[in-house]
Amino acid sequence: MAREKIDLVERGREVLAIERAAIDGVAARLDQRFERAVNLLRLAKGKVILTGVGKSGIVAQKITATLNSTGTPAYYMHPNDALHGDLGMARPGDIAVVLSKSGDTPEFTQLVPALARLGVKIIAITGNPASLLGRAAAVVLDCTVEREACPFDLAPTASTTAMLALGDALAVVLYERKGFTREDFAASHPGGTIGRRLLLKLEDIMKVDDAMPTVPASAPFEEVVMEISRKRLGAALVTRGERLLGIVTDGDLRRLLERKADIYTMNAGQMMTASPMTAPPEMLGSAALVLLEENKRTQLPVVSRRGRLLGVVHLHDLIEAGLKP
């Protein structure tokens, strides 16, 4: 078929179908060896070494990153570098996850025996369980694929996709088995959106002390308006000592005017919404954002379990912190 006659969209679908079939095949062959591999990693007294050549090595680096971010210390070691000194990082009790389609790559003829001499057990992810690598491994995870997506059945495509998916399965089941929590995940991702969503609490971003717009219940209309204007949060918190009595928002003032109320003669206690919605300081910012949006509110007073006013958070504070509901 001439090149210009190829239906590019249909060909793209064919490639995806081949890669999907590769993953389905690996899933169908998964057995108790997978469980043994998870337990080897879970009970390892040392770190996890991942290694592979070429595109398998790139996949190994991605799995390394996933393991590290989900509570399993791991590092990538290039086979050539390993044979020229980096094996000095390996220790008895470490586990090596070795990725290779053929399992008979020349580098592994030296690396595999060297790992064994160091007391490092091997988990092989390979398309050739009968290979040198497969025979030397404590556990072999069969990653055989029927064919590559490459039209010449040469370029690693379906095979590396299957390896990556199997590595992800190992990492996810491993961290579930180890009891890795959302909080643990957040602790290893403090700088990004994930960390902010899982770590940022109201006590970390709330306005406190003089930054809070507060007035007593006896404050006249003019004082309430001036406090709202000065603190620029669109509301004033009505307090008695350290207790929150209510809140007066810009919206409250507009509604009073719409009802023809003589607000110029009213005080804060007469204008406020009593017992407003509040939140504890330990509430996650992402949860507070959902609470505000669901209740169509803009300000959220932060109150301790004993009822003491601690601070206030504005909807814009949460959005500017990079949070999403």
C-alpha positions in Angstrom: 0.0 0.0 0.0 1.3 3.4 -0.9 2.4 5.5 2.1 -0.1 8.3 1.2 -3.0 5.7 1.1 -2.5 4.6 4.8 -5.4 5.6 7.1 -3.3 7.1 9.8 -6.0 7.1 12.4 -6.9 3.5 11.8 -3.2 2.5 12.0 -2.9 4.3 15.3 -5.8 2.3 16.6 -4.1 -0.9 15.4 -1.0 0.0 17.4 -3.0 0.7 20.5 -4.8 -2.6 20.1 -1.5 -4.5 19.8 -0.3 -2.9 23.0 -3.5 -3.5 24.8 -3.4 -7.2 23.8 0.2 -7.3 25.2 -1.0 -6.1 28.6 -4.0 -8.5 28.5 -1.6 -11.4 27.8 0.6 -10.5 30.7 -2.4 -10.2 33.0 -3.7 -13.6 31.9 -0.4 -15.3 32.8 -0.1 -13.6 36.2 0.1 -16.2 38.9 1.6 -16.9 42.4 5.0 -15.8 41.1 3.7 -12.3 41.2 2.8 -12.7 44.8 6.3 -14.0 45.6 7.8 -11.0 43.9 5.7 -8.6 45.9 6.7 -10.4 49.1 10.4 -10.4 48.2 10.2 -6.6 47.7 8.1 -6.1 50.9 10.5 -8.1 53.1 13.7 -6.8 51.6 16.2 -5.7 54.2 18.0 -3.5 51.8 17.1 -1.3 48.8 15.7 -2.2 45.4 18.0 -2.0 42.4 16.4 -1.7 39.0 18.4 -2.3 35.8 17.9 -2.8 32.1 19.5 -2.1 28.8 18.2 0.4 26.2 14.4 1.0 26.3 14.0 -1.6 29.0 16.4 0.6 31.1 14.2 3.6 30.5 11.2 1.6 31.7 13.3 0.5 34.7 14.0 4.2 35.6 10.3 5.0 35.5 9.5 2.0 37.9 12.3 3.2 40.1 10.7 6.6 40.4 7.3 5.1 41.2 8.7 2.9 43.9 10.5 5.8 45.6 7.4 7.9 45.5 5.3 5.2 47.1 7.6 4.3 50.0 10.0 1.7 48.7 13.6 3.0 48.5 15.0 2.1 45.1 17.7 3.2 42.6 18.5 2.6 39.0 21.8 1.1 38.0 22.9 0.9 34.3 24.3 -2.5 33.6 27.5 -1.1 32.1 28.1 1.2 35.0 27.4 -1.7 37.4 30.2 -3.7 35.8 32.6 -0.8 36.1 32.2 0.0 39.8 28.6 0.8 40.6 28.0 -2.7 41.9 29.8 -1.3 45.0 26.5 0.2 45.9 24.8 -3.2 46.1 24.6 -5.1 49.5 23.4 -8.5 50.7 19.6 -8.2 51.3 19.1 -5.9 48.3 16.7 -7.0 45.6 17.4 -6.5 41.9 14.5 -6.1 39.4 16.1 -6.8 36.0 14.2 -6.0 32.9 15.1 -7.6 29.6 13.0 -8.8 26.6 15.5 -11.4 25.6 17.1 -12.1 29.0 20.3 -13.0 27.2 21.7 -9.5 26.7 25.6 -9.7 26.8 25.8 -7.3 29.8 23.8 -9.7 31.9 26.1 -12.6 31.3 28.5 -10.9 33.8 26.0 -8.8 35.8 23.7 -11.6 36.9 26.4 -13.9 38.4 27.9 -10.8 40.1 24.6 -9.9 41.8 24.3 -13.5 42.9 27.8 -13.4 44.5 26.8 -10.3 46.4 23.8 -12.0 47.9 21.3 -10.0 45.8 18.2 -11.8 44.8 16.8 -11.2 41.3 13.3 -10.6 40.1 13.3 -11.0 36.3 10.8 -9.2 34.1 11.5 -10.8 30.8 9.9 -12.1 27.6 12.2 -15.2 27.7 11.8 -17.1 31.0 14.2 -19.8 29.8 17.0 -17.3 29.3 20.2 -16.8 31.3 18.4 -14.1 33.3 15.3 -16.3 33.8 17.3 -19.3 35.1 19.2 -17.1 37.6 16.2 -15.3 39.0 14.5 -16.0 42.3 11.3 -15.1 40.6 10.5 -14.7 36.9 7.6 -12.5 35.8 6.7 -13.6 32.2 6.4 -10.5 30.0 6.2 -12.3 26.7 4.3 -10.5 23.9 2.9 -12.0 20.7 4.4 -9.2 18.6 5.6 -5.7 18.7 3.5 -2.9 17.3 6.4 -2.1 15.0 5.5 -3.3 11.5 8.9 -5.1 11.3 8.4 -6.7 14.8 11.7 -5.1 15.8 11.3 -1.8 17.7 10.4 -2.5 21.4 6.9 -1.1 21.7 4.3 -3.7 23.0 7.0 -5.4 25.0 8.1 -2.2 26.8 4.4 -1.2 27.4 3.8 -4.6 29.0 6.9 -4.2 31.2 5.8 -0.8 32.3 2.3 -2.0 33.2 3.7 -5.0 35.1 6.1 -2.7 37.0 3.3 -0.4 37.9 1.3 -3.5 39.1 4.2 -4.5 41.3 4.6 -1.0 42.8 0.9 -0.5 43.5 0.3 -3.9 45.1 3.5 -3.5 47.1 2.5 -0.2 48.6 -1.0 -1.4 49.3 0.5 -4.4 51.1 2.8 -2.2 53.1 0.0 0.0 54.3 1.3 3.1 52.5 -1.3 5.9 53.1 -2.4 9.1 51.4 -0.4 11.1 54.1 2.7 9.0 53.3 2.2 9.8 49.6 1.8 13.5 50.3 5.0 13.6 52.5 7.0 12.5 49.5 5.3 15.0 47.1 5.4 18.2 49.2 6.2 20.5 46.3 3.4 19.8 43.8 -0.3 19.9 43.4 -0.6 16.4 45.0 1.2 17.6 48.1 -0.8 20.7 48.4 -4.1 18.8 48.1 -3.1 16.2 50.7 -1.0 18.3 53.1 -2.2 21.9 53.2 -4.5 22.6 56.1 -6.5 25.7 57.1 -4.1 26.4 59.9 -1.3 26.8 57.3 -3.0 29.6 55.3 -5.7 31.2 57.6 -5.6 34.9 58.4 -5.0 35.4 62.1 -4.8 38.1 64.8 -4.8 41.6 63.3 -5.4 40.3 59.8 -8.8 39.0 60.9 -11.7 41.4 60.3 -13.4 41.4 63.8 -15.9 43.6 65.5 -17.9 43.4 68.7 -21.7 42.9 68.5 -22.2 46.5 69.6 -20.2 47.9 66.7 -22.2 50.4 64.7 -22.8 50.2 61.0 -19.9 52.5 60.1 -17.4 50.5 62.1 -18.5 47.2 60.5 -18.2 48.7 57.0 -14.7 50.1 57.8 -13.5 46.8 59.1 -14.7 45.0 56.0 -13.0 47.6 53.9 -9.7 47.5 55.8 -9.2 43.8 55.9 -10.5 43.1 52.4 -12.1 39.8 53.0 -15.6 40.8 52.2 -16.8 40.2 55.7 -16.5 41.1 59.4 -16.5 38.4 62.1 -18.7 39.4 65.1 -17.0 38.3 68.3 -17.3 38.3 72.1 -13.9 37.9 73.5 -12.4 34.8 71.7 -15.9 33.5 70.7 -17.4 33.8 67.3 -21.0 35.0 67.4 -21.7 35.6 63.8 -20.6 37.1 60.5 -21.6 40.1 58.4 -20.7 39.8 54.8 -21.0 42.2 51.8 -24.0 40.1 50.7 -25.7 40.5 54.1 -25.4 44.3 53.7 -26.9 44.2 50.2 -29.8 42.0 51.3 -30.6 44.4 54.2 -30.6 47.3 51.8 -32.9 45.4 49.4 -35.3 44.8 52.4 -35.3 48.6 53.0 -33.8 48.0 56.5 -32.4 51.1 58.2 -28.9 49.6 58.4 -27.4 53.0 59.4 -29.0 52.6 62.8 -28.1 48.9 63.3 -25.2 47.4 65.0 -23.2 44.3 64.1 -25.2 42.0 66.3 -28.4 43.0 64.5 -26.9 42.7 61.0 -25.0 39.4 61.4 -25.8 35.9 60.4 -25.6 34.0 63.7 -23.8 30.7 64.1 -22.1 30.8 60.7 -20.5 27.8 59.0 -17.0 27.1 60.5 -14.2 24.6 60.1 -11.5 23.2 62.4 -7.8 24.2 61.8 -6.8 20.7 60.8 -9.3 20.6 57.9 -7.5 20.1 54.5 -7.6 23.1 52.3 -9.0 21.0 49.4 -11.9 19.9 51.7 -12.6 23.5 52.7 -12.7 24.5 49.1 -15.4 21.9 48.4 -17.3 23.0 51.5 -17.3 26.7 50.4 -18.3 26.0 46.8 -21.1 23.6 47.8 -22.5 26.1 50.2 -21.9 29.1 48.0 -19.8 30.9 50.6 -16.6 32.9 50.3 -15.4 33.2 53.9 -14.8 30.4 56.3 -14.0 31.1 60.0 -11.6 28.7 61.6 -12.7 27.6 65.1 -11.1 25.3 67.7 -12.9 22.3 69.1 -13.5 24.4 72.2 -15.1 27.2 70.2 -12.3 29.7 70.1 -12.0 31.8 67.0 -8.5 31.1 65.5 -8.6 32.6 62.0 -10.5 33.0 58.8 -9.9 31.7 55.2 -11.1 33.3 52.1 -12.0 31.3 49.0 -9.4 33.1 47.0 -6.7 32.1 49.6 -7.4 28.5 48.7 -7.4 29.0 45.0 -4.2 31.0 45.1 -2.6 28.2 47.0 -3.2 26.0 43.9 -5.9 23.9 45.4 -8.7 22.3 43.4 -11.9 20.7 44.7 
